[in-house]
Amino acid sequence: MLVLSRRVGESVVVGDDITITVLEVRGDVVRVGIDAPRSVSVHRAELLAQLADSNTESASPPAKVVASLTEALRQRR
């Protein structure tokens, strides 16, 4: 991980076409602006983690349901 110090108005350039600019610092909150082509996805990390967790929960049935189906299959034999 590259760690840089920047002041308000200063930027960091990633590759040839992504610029990240510090817009404001208020206490422990830093506002940044990201200028990137539309083809580049920019997402907040915590939202991606929440989405991944939600997808995992949706794809994994509750243990009670699995046990019920297992029992039903055993009785069917």
Buried (B, 14 or more C-beta within 10 A) or exposed (E): EEEEEBEEEEEEEEEEEBEBBBEEEEEEEEEEEEEBEEEEEEEEEEEEEEEEEEEEEEEEEEEEEEEEEEEEEEEEE
